[in-house]
Amino acid sequence: MKVPGRMTSLVVSCLPACAAAAEVLPEAPRSAGNVGVSGLWVLANICFAGMRAQNSPRAGWRIVAFLFGFPGTLVSYFVVAEGSERAWGVEIPRKR
């Protein structure tokens, strides 16, 4: 019962110090503009690996995913077996 009370007091006592440190330190440049590009890259890699594992006949989308996810998709091309129903150690649900 004493531990949550001590943890709360520790967090509350550190908040003013964090606020003071944020005012003293110079502001770091923001890199939020690259978040969308990174998200697209990760999504393309996941899509390409899934399409390769399920032996998808849609070559157009596979090429698009390969280009947007390069060079990670190149690694997936060599690691994920065609039609294996497994991509990077994850069992992919079978198509119906």
ABEGO torsion letter per residue (X at the ends): XAAAAAAAAAAAAAAAAAAAAAAABBBBBBAAAAAAAAAAAAAAAAAAAAAAAAGBABAAAAAAAAAAAOAAAAAAAAABBBGAGBBGGBBBBBBX
